Amino acid sequence: MARPIDVHDQAAYDALQAKLIPLWKSIERLNTDEQTIVVVPSAHIDIELPASLLQAYEERYLFLLFLLRQPRARMIYVTGQAIHPDIIDYYLDLIPGVVRSHALSRLFFVSPMEATYRALADKLLDRPRLIDRIRNLILDPERAHLVPFMTTWSDRELAMRLGIPMYGADPKDVHFGTKSAGRKLFAQAGISHPAGREDLHTIDDVVAATLDLLNEFPYTDRVIVKHNEGVSGFGNALVDLTGLPDGAERSRSVKERVGSMRLNEHAGTIDDYFETMAIEGGIVESMIRGEDLPSPSVQMRITPLGDVEVLSTHDQILGGDDGQVFMGSRFPANPEYAVQISRSARKVGELLAERGIIGRFAIDFMMTTAQDGWQDHAIELNLRKGGTTHPFLTLQFLTDGTYDEASGHFLAPSGKRKFYVAADHLEIDGLKRFTPQD
């Protein structure tokens, strides 16, 4: 029988998290210290994904197998369904300087074998025996930590049941990663961001906020409505405000435009959209206009010691009908503005560190041309790992290189610069019939 856990016992959770501080050097650098890394890439998002796509999200963090380069590191990797052996072999063959059999002896896969949309952490919490199995695979709980994808109350409960700390933001603080809180932090940090309104929950809220924006900025011709917890552009909707009538008809016309706004293909109906907004809230903001506007992002982390670090910059590749869906990235970001956006992002990072937040996060920007170069506009704060985490860390593990914040360049130990282009979800119908063996 599962032992009773009060997931809301903050003192107990804080005591568990305190173990991360002495562990940090083992987490941060490759070394010979004993440690166990429990990887649970659990995705909690507000759109229903097919089980196969959810499995793909879980497998994209297999780059963490590179941590088995450390000869005394053990890894427990959890996925909803079993991973094809050929995929595991592919990653093991990439690990430099490690005998495959030695790595396999320290690698353990655990799966609830449940092909449903539910988040992975929830699947584990429903299976106390699987949690017991994971706990029994941990040699020393004082030298172990949990690596989630997103940090939710389910992930926090899992960490507490396992008796190990979690490297990521405390779920009580994840509201700082919402679209509404991000806008407030941008304002507090004093960095540029689009005109908009936050903390909206109903269609009437969105209409009132849009009218307010039109009164303040009469030339606004498009606004974007966003769910607070939308991921990769899902949860974004476009409202066209061109050709609005004046006077008393304006309010009615804006409500009609909002009621027929263009939704993402996975969003369902307008009613579905606002049902989600009623639960999690959202924002409306003016759409930045221009030709071929770059959309870079800055990836950062706050260590358990409270240090704020810029890890990388990327130029995002956006697609979809309105250019709102994350399709991939180019690394590093354009050197003309990579250092500039890092400075702006660091201001937000310092605010998060003051609030005791740890873990990885990213800030998305839009760039417009200015007389003296570029003007950055902060768009979103994502308090979690993202679509640029796995390609960047794969490059870092393969090359032992580092990103230089001061220059915006990634340098291998030889001093040679490195680059890449990464796809977030490559969709080729002709490949769907192939297996990993093919």
N, C-alpha and C positions, 0 to 999 in steps of 0.2 A: 504494500500500500504506500502511495506517495506521501512523503512527509509534508506536514502543513507548512505553507509558505505564505507570508503576507507580502505581496508584491509592492504594497504601498508603505512598507516599513522603511522609511528613508534612512534611519540610522544604520540599519542592517545592510542596506545597499551601499551606503557610503563607506562602511567598514570593509566591504568586499572590494569596492573600487580602489581603496587605499593600497591594495596589493599591487596595483599597476605601477606605482612609482618605483619600487625596487626592480620591477620586471622590465622597465622601459628600455634599458640598454639591450636586453635580449630581443625585444620586439623590434627595435630600431636598426640594429646592426647585425650582420652575419657574424656569429661567434660560436664557441664550443660549449656554451652553457646549456644545461638541460632545460627543456621547456616543452609544453604541449599546446598546440594551437588548435582550437576547435572552431571550424569554419561552418557557419550556418547562414548561407546567402539567402535569407528569407525576404521575399518581396511582398510588401503590403501596399498595393496601389488600388485606385478607385475605378479601374476598368477591368472587366473580366477577360483574362487571357486564356487561350487554349493551353492545355496541360503541356503540350510539346514546347510551346514558347516559354512557359514558366520554367521548364526544365533547362532550356537554353540559357535563361537568365541565371539559373543556379550554377550552370557549368562554366559560365564565362569567368568565374573566379578561380578556375583551376590553375591559373598562373601562380597562385600561392604555393603550389607544390614546389616552386623554386626555393622556398624556405627550407626544404629538406637538404639543401646544400650544407646546412649546419648539421654536423655529424650526430649531435645529441638531441636534435629537434624531432618531435613526433607530431603528426597531424591527424586529426579526425575530421573528415570532410563529409558533410551531410547533404543529401539531395533527396527530392521527393520520390524519384525513381532511380533504379540502379543505372550507373554510367557504363556505356559500352566499353569493354576492355581496350579496344583499339584507341579510343580517345585518351584513356589513361596512359597507355604506352607512348602516345605521341608526346604528351607533356613530359613524361619521365625521360624520354630520349633527348629533350632539349636542355635538361639540367646539366650544366658543365661540371666535370670533375667529380661526379658521383656515380658509384657502381649501382646499376639499376636494382639489383637484389637487395642492396643495403637500404636504398630508399624505400623499397616496397615493405621491408620489415618494420619500418617506422610509420607507415601510412595505412590508415584504417578508414574504410567507407561504411557509412551507416545510412540506411534508407527506410522510411516508413512504408515504401512501396504503395504510395497513394497518388494516383494520377488525377488529382482534382485541382481546382483553382485556389484552394485554401493556402494561406501562407505557411511556409515550412515550419516556422516556430510553433504555430498552432497544431500542426500535425504531430510534432514531437510531444507537446504538452498533453495530448490525448493518449500518449503511449508511455506510461511510466517505466515500462520495462526497457524501452529504447533509451530513455534518459539514464536508467541504471547502467545500461551497457556502456554508454558514453562515459559516465562517471568512472566505471571500472577500468576504462582504457586510459584514464588520466593517471600517470604515475605519481605526481605530486601536485595537489591543487594549489600549492603556494607558487608553483612555477608554470601556471597555465592561465590562458585567457580565451575569451570567446570573441570571434570576429564575425559580426553580422554585416548584412548589406545595409539595411535600414534599422534604426533602433526604435522599437516599439515596446509597449508594456509586455507583450508576449515574449520578446527577446530578453527583457529585463527579468521576467519570471524564470525563463530558462536558465539564465546565468545564475540566479539565486538557487535554483534547484540543483544545478551542477556544483555550486559552491566555488565559482570562479568569477573573476571580474570580466567586464565587457568593454572592449575598446571602441567607444563611440559615445555620442551625446546621450545623456540621461533622458529617457522618455519624457520626464517632466519638463524638459527644456526644448523638446523638438518643435514646439510652436514657434521658436525663433526661426525655423526653417520654412515657415509658411510664407505665402506670397504677401500677406498683410504685414506680418512682422518684418519681413525683409525690407519692405518700403520704409517702415519706421526706422529701422537700423540705418538704411542709406541716408535718411534725413538727419539722423543723429550724428552720423559720421561726416556729414557735410559733403557728400559726393553727389554728383548729378544723377538724376533718375527721372523717368517720364512723369508728367503730370498725371495724377490719378487719385483714386479714393480706395480705401480699404475697409475691411470688416463688414462686408456685404453678405446678406443671407437670402434675400428674396429678389424676385424680378422687379418689385417696386423699388428696392434698394438700388438695384443696378440702373433703373430708369432715372431715379432721383440723382444719383451720382453722375450719370452721363449728362443730364441737364445742367448740373452744377459745373461740370467741366466746360460745357458749351458756353455758359455765361461768362466763365473766367477766360476761356480761350476760344473765341468765336470761330476761329479758322480750323478747329478740330474737324476732320472729315472721316476719321476712322478711330474706333476704340477697340481694345481687346479686353474681353472678360476672361478671368482665369479662376479656376478652383484653387483654393489655398494649398492643396496637397497634390496638384497635378504633376505628372512626371513626363519628361521628354516631349512636352508640347501637348500631351493628352490632357484635356480639361481646359484648353484654350478655345475661345470662340471669337469670331470677328463680327463687329457691328459696323455697317456702312452708314455714315451720316451725311453723305452728299445729298444736296438738293432738298434739305429740310425746309418746310414752310416756316414762316414767321408767326409771331403772335400766339393765340390760344391753341392753334392746331399743332404747334411744335411738340407739346407734351404727348399728345395722342400719337403723333407720328413716331416719336422716339420709342414709345412703348411698343408700337407695331414693329419697328426695326429690331428692337431687342427680342421680341417674341419670335422673330424669323431669322435670328442671327445664324451665321454659318458655323456649324459645329464640326468638330473632328469626326472622322468616320466611325470611331469607336464610342462616341459619346451617347448614342441612342437618340431619344427624342428631347425636345425642349423641356418637357416635364421631368424626364430622367435627369437632365442637366441640373435643373434647379432643386430637385430632391437632394442631389449630392451637395449642392451649394448650401442648402438649409442645414446640413449636418456639419460641414467643415468650413464654410465661409468662403469668401473670395474677394477679388478686387476688380476694378475696371481702370484702365489707363490708356492714355493717348498712344496711338501707334506712331512710332518714329518712322518718318518717310524719307525716301531717297533711293538712288540707284545703287544696287549692289552693296548694300550696307554690310560691312563686316560684323560678325557676331562672335567675338572671342570670349573665352572664359578663363578664369584663374582657379587653379586647384590648390588648396591649402590644408594644413592640419594644425591642431593645437595639441601639444603633447601633454601627458599626465603631469609634467612639470610646469605647465602653463606657457610654454614657449610657442609663439606664433611663427609658422614657417610657410613660405611660398614654395610649393612643390613643382608646379608646372604651369604653363599657359598653352591654350589651344585656340585655333580658329575653328568654330563650329561649322559643320555642313548641315544646312537646314533644308527641309523639303516639305512636302504636303501642299495642299491647295494654296495656303496663305504663308508658306515659309515659316511655319511654327513648330514643325516636328523635327526633332534631332535625328539626323541620319548618319552622322559620323563626325570626324574631326581631322584637322591637320596640325601636326606638332613640329616645332613650337609655333606659337602665334607670331604674326608679323612683327619683326623687330622694330618697326616704326612706332608701335604702341604697346608692345609686350611689357616693357618696364613701367610704362605709365599706368596700365590697368593693374599691375601688381601693387603699385603704391596705393591706389584707391582701394583695392581689395584688402590690403593689410590694415587699413583704418577700420574696416568692418571686423576683421579678425581680432583686433585688439579689444573691441567692444564685446565680442563673444567670449574672449578669454577672461575679461573682467567678470563675466557672469558664471565662470567656472565650467564652461563647456569644453569638452575634449573631443578629439576625433577628426575625421576628414570632412571637408565641406568645399563647396565651389560657388563662385559668383559669376553669373553670366552678364555680359555687357553688349551694348550696341554702340558702334562707332559712327560718328558723323564727321565730315571734314570741317575744319576751322581754319582761320587765317594763318595760324602758326602751326598747323599740323592736324591733329585729331582731337576730337572731344569724346570722352567716354561717358556712357549713360548706363548705370547699373540697372539690370532688368530683374534678376532673380537671385535669391540665395538658396542653395540646396544643402541642407545640413545632413549630408550623407555621402556615401560613395556615388559615383555617377558613371556615365558612359565613357568617360576618358580615363577612369582609374585603371582598368585592366590593360589597355594598350600601353599606357605610360609605364606601369610597374613591370610589365613584360619586357619592355625595352631596358629599363633600369636593371632588372635581374640578368638579362642576357649580356649586357655590356659592362656592368659595374660602373656606369657613368652617373653623372649628377647634373641637375639643372641649376644654372647660375642665374639667380634672380637679378643680379646687377646688369647682366648683358642680355638676358633673354635667350641664351643659348644652352643646349644640352651638349655636354662634353664627355667623351669617353676618356678613360685613363691616359690614352695616348695624346689627348688634346684635340682629337678629331671630332667635329660636330656631327650630330646624328639627327635624322628627321624621320617622320613617317606620316602616312595617311591611313586612317582607320575607319572601317565601316561599323556602324552601330548595329544594324540589322540588314544584312545583305539578302535580298529576296530575288532568287533566280528560280523560276518554276522548273526549269530543266534539271536542277540539282536535287529536287525533292524526292526523286525516285532512287537516289543513291544512298547506300549505307556507308558508315565510316570505312569499311573495308574497300569499297569502290574508290 
